[in-house]
């Protein structure tokens, strides 16, 4: 089972790794981590620093587009039913 590391430990390790004074493999070995874990922690830290604004704006845009798509599908269904109803009166069987 993996060992759980505290947030302060993770922050400290990622700060050391980002300074670039030593290779990631050496830093990971010094702290008793795998290189993959260290790279993942660095990626997570970079995403946190970048902020959630772009993802939030993107999500909001997707929600608006889905809402617009539902509305257009409903309008299309109404028009299809209306055309069927009117066509029935023009060509009685």
Secondary structure per residue as TSV (DSSP state, phi and psi in degrees):
chain	resnum	aa	ss	phi	psi
A	1	X	-	360.0	136.7
A	2	X	-	-66.5	149.9
A	3	X	-	-82.8	135.4
A	4	X	-	-85.6	126.2
A	5	X	-	-106.8	145.1
A	6	X	-	-73.1	162.5
A	7	X	H	-63.2	-37.1
A	8	X	H	-66.0	-40.6
A	9	X	H	-63.2	-46.8
A	10	X	H	-59.7	-44.9
A	11	X	H	-61.4	-43.3
A	12	X	H	-62.8	-44.1
A	13	X	H	-65.3	-44.2
A	14	X	H	-66.3	-34.7
A	15	X	H	-63.1	-44.0
A	16	X	H	-63.2	-43.6
A	17	X	H	-66.5	-36.5
A	18	X	H	-74.3	-18.9
A	19	X	H	-66.1	-27.6
A	20	X	T	74.8	21.1
A	21	X	S	-77.7	-17.5
A	22	X	S	-146.0	158.5
A	23	X	-	-64.2	150.5
A	24	X	H	-58.8	-36.8
A	25	X	H	-61.2	-40.9
A	26	X	H	-69.0	-42.5
A	27	X	H	-62.9	-45.0
A	28	X	H	-60.2	-42.1
A	29	X	H	-65.0	-42.6
A	30	X	H	-61.7	-35.7
A	31	X	H	-95.5	1.3
A	32	X	T	74.6	35.9
A	33	X	-	-118.6	167.5
A	34	X	-	-89.5	156.4
A	35	X	H	-62.9	-37.8
A	36	X	H	-61.7	-43.1
A	37	X	H	-62.4	-43.9
A	38	X	H	-62.5	-44.6
A	39	X	H	-62.1	-39.2
A	40	X	H	-64.9	-43.3
A	41	X	H	-61.4	-40.6
A	42	X	H	-64.5	-43.2
A	43	X	H	-62.5	-41.2
A	44	X	H	-63.9	-43.6
A	45	X	H	-62.8	-39.4
A	46	X	H	-67.0	-38.9
A	47	X	H	-65.0	-39.4
A	48	X	H	-64.3	-40.2
A	49	X	H	-69.5	-33.1
A	50	X	H	-67.1	-26.2
A	51	X	-	90.9	164.4
A	52	X	S	-98.9	1.3
A	53	X	H	-59.8	-48.2
A	54	X	H	-61.3	-41.0
A	55	X	H	-66.4	-38.4
A	56	X	H	-66.7	-43.6
A	57	X	H	-64.0	-40.4
A	58	X	H	-64.9	-42.6
A	59	X	H	-63.8	-40.8
A	60	X	H	-63.8	-40.3
A	61	X	H	-64.4	-41.2
A	62	X	H	-63.7	-42.5
A	63	X	H	-60.1	-44.2
A	64	X	H	-63.4	-41.4
A	65	X	H	-66.3	-39.0
A	66	X	H	-65.2	-40.4
A	67	X	H	-62.3	-44.8
A	68	X	H	-63.4	-39.7
A	69	X	H	-63.1	-43.8
A	70	X	H	-60.3	-43.4
A	71	X	H	-62.1	-44.4
A	72	X	H	-65.3	-37.0
A	73	X	H	-65.7	-39.4
A	74	X	H	-64.7	-44.0
A	75	X	H	-62.3	-40.9
A	76	X	H	-62.0	-42.4
A	77	X	H	-63.6	-42.2
A	78	X	H	-62.2	-45.6
A	79	X	H	-63.9	-38.5
A	80	X	H	-63.9	-43.5
A	81	X	H	-66.8	-39.9
A	82	X	H	-63.8	-42.3
A	83	X	H	-63.3	-40.4
A	84	X	H	-63.5	-43.6
A	85	X	H	-63.8	-45.6
A	86	X	H	-70.6	-35.1
A	87	X	H	-66.7	-29.5
A	88	X	H	-66.6	-36.4
A	89	X	H	-73.6	-29.4
A	90	X	H	-75.8	-43.6
A	91	X	S	-116.2	78.0
A	92	X	-	-70.4	146.6
A	93	X	-	-93.9	360.0
